Amino acid sequence: MNGEIEAITLITYVLFTYLILALLVERIVEILVAVFNYVELHRGWDEYWNQTAEKLSRRYTRLYGYAGDERGTVRSVLDGLLWNIITEESNKGGRRIISTHMIRLNYLRLGTRIVAFLIAAVLVLSLQLDFVKVISAMFSGAYQPVVLLRLSPVVSFILTTAALSIGAEPLHHVIRGIEKFAEKKRNAPEGQAS
């Protein structure tokens, strides 16, 4: 009984710490994006996105010209890597066009993920967090994959930082799943296994 209470306390500590810090990282990133949007609006940086779209348009037109046929290797690589990220259909079933909006949106997505990872790294280093160590303590060292992760402090640091930088949404999904499972168990007829 005492071991169960310790395990529940440890799980609660990990989830609560993760939730608070992940929300902190999310809010800091939201504030930085709002500041960026304000500066971008007042400095007139929209011309930068238009120029970027024009450069990409020239580059892809040239590369598609080298590709030759519709199923060329260059075209496949371009479609797979970048083309669908920076383009959108002009109308349903129409030709894909390079979109300034999509370019800006994807630059911001990448930038916010990098900033979130850096903020999370600062928090992990300053608070000396190691979720892998705590999780391995919950398994009492018997679970081999967790033990292997714990051997490398760099892997531990990267996983802890990545968990915080991803945000609180995965934790909400885990909690929702646990709640649904518990409700399903409560509502199951007596003697019926779920």
C-alpha positions, 0 to 999 in steps of 0.5 A: 500500500505504501509503495502504491501511494509513493508511485501515485505521488511520483506520477502526480508530481511528474504530470503536474510539473510537466503541465505547469512548465509546458503551459509556461513555455506555450504562453512565453511563445505566444507572447513572443509571436504576438510581439513578432506580429506587432513588429512585423505589422509596424515595420512593413515586413510583408514585402519580405514574404512576397519576395520570398514567394517570388524567389521560390516561384522562380526556383521551382519553375526552373527545377520543374523545367529540369525535371522533364516528365511529370514523374521525374525524380526531381519533381518527386523530391520537390513534392515530397520535401517542400512543394506541398508545404509552401503551396495551396490550390487556387481552386478545388482541383486546380493548379497549386500556386506558391502562397505567401500565407503558407510560407509565412505560416510555416516559417512561424511554425518552425521558428516557434518550435525552435524557440519553444525548444530553447526555452524548454532547454533553459528551464530543464537546465536551470531547474535540473529536471530529468523526467526520464530519471523520475519515470525510471524510478517509477518502474523501479529499474526493471523496465529495460528501455527506460533503463537504457534511456537513463544511461545517457544524460544527453538523451535524457536532457533531449527527451525532457526538453522535447516533452516540455517544448511540445506543449500541454496538448499531449498531456491533455490527451493522456489524461482524457484517455485515463478518464475515459478508461476509468469511466468505462470500467465504472460503467461496465456491468459487474463481472464483465471485463473491458 
